[in-house]
Amino acid sequence: MKTPDPDSLARRIADHMLASEGTGPAWGIRIEEARVGYARIGMTLRADMANGHGTAHGGMLFALADTAFAYACNSRNRTSVAASASILFLAPARVGDTIIAEAREEASAGRSGAYSVLIHKADGTAIAQFQGQSRIIGGPIIDIDTQENENG
């Protein structure tokens, strides 16, 4: 059986994870790109995602970054979770803004990984910087053999 291209497998994993969660589809998250150790996702801020100041709720920004982080750290088809994460808020985003989260693997060793996620507006204005540490806890997210058999 042919081994899938690692980047196309990473995209399949991200698509599978998005389809399997309630949060991403509810928030209108779109996967723009996913490859090994990297994910770029976007969403448009709605009124129900704003805080009392009329700007993006910090929890929504954290959740967007955490989602991109999840797709990046699971991209090798090994079940990974967040071990820790933090965020620095840099500038506000407003209702109607399209915001993008780009997650990059900075380092990995054994079962641990370090990731950086930049959240920015579509025009490039930085909104927040997220740092996450991952831990591999299990086996595959998708069964490659089953996927190959189903796809022909």
Protein Blocks (a to p, Z undefined) as FASTA:
>chain_A
ZZddfklmmmmmmmmmmmmpmklmmnopacfbdcehiacddddddfklccfkopacfklm
mmmmmmmmmmmmmmnopacddfbdcdddfbdcdehiacddddddfbdchjbccddddddd
fkopafbdcddddddfbdcfbdfklmmmmnZZ
